[in-house]
């Protein structure tokens, strides 16, 4: 069972890996990735790496609705929960 905290940690780690300026910076999950300096390619990278690590797949239409990191974490967490319930 994947906790929401664990999902947040995964997303934060990929954010820092992708945007080096965030190294050592406190990441506020209520902000969007753009607010943190990510461009669209960075965002795609963070989301795909996070999905790959969590072994979940989220439809692009769902991702387009997201406004901040918390919403991304909630969506990924929900998918991970659904997946573990199906196993």
C-alpha positions, -999 to 999 in steps of 0.1 A, spaced: 0 0 0 15 33 -11 9 62 12 2 98 0 34 109 17 54 83 -3 38 96 -36 47 132 -26 83 121 -19 85 105 -54 72 136 -71 94 159 -52 125 138 -59 118 138 -96 112 175 -95 146 181 -80 162 157 -104 147 176 -133 151 211 -120 184 214 -103 177 248 -89 153 232 -65 181 212 -48 178 219 -11 147 241 -16 115 234 4 90 225 -23 55 238 -16 30 213 -29 3 239 -32 23 256 -60 23 244 -96 54 230 -112 54 261 -134 55 283 -103 87 264 -93 103 271 -126 94 240 -146 88 243 -183 64 220 -202 91 194 -209 102 194 -173 66 187 -162 63 158 -187 95 144 -174 85 147 -137 51 132 -143 63 103 -165 92 94 -142 68 95 -112 42 73 -130 69 49 -140 83 46 -105 48 42 -90 38 18 -118 6 37 -126 -8 52 -157 -29 84 -157 -48 96 -188 -34 128 -202 -69 144 -200 -67 140 -163 -33 155 -161 -43 185 -180 -69 194 -153 -42 196 -125 -34 230 -111 -7 222 -85 16 195 -71 -10 184 -44 -35 176 -71 -9 155 -90 0 137 -58 -37 130 -51 -43 117 -86 -12 94 -86 -20 82 -51 -56 74 -61 -43 54 -91 -18 36 -69 -45 27 -44 -68 15 -71 -40 -7 -85 -31 -22 -52 -68 -30 -46 -70 -47 -79 -40 -70 -71 
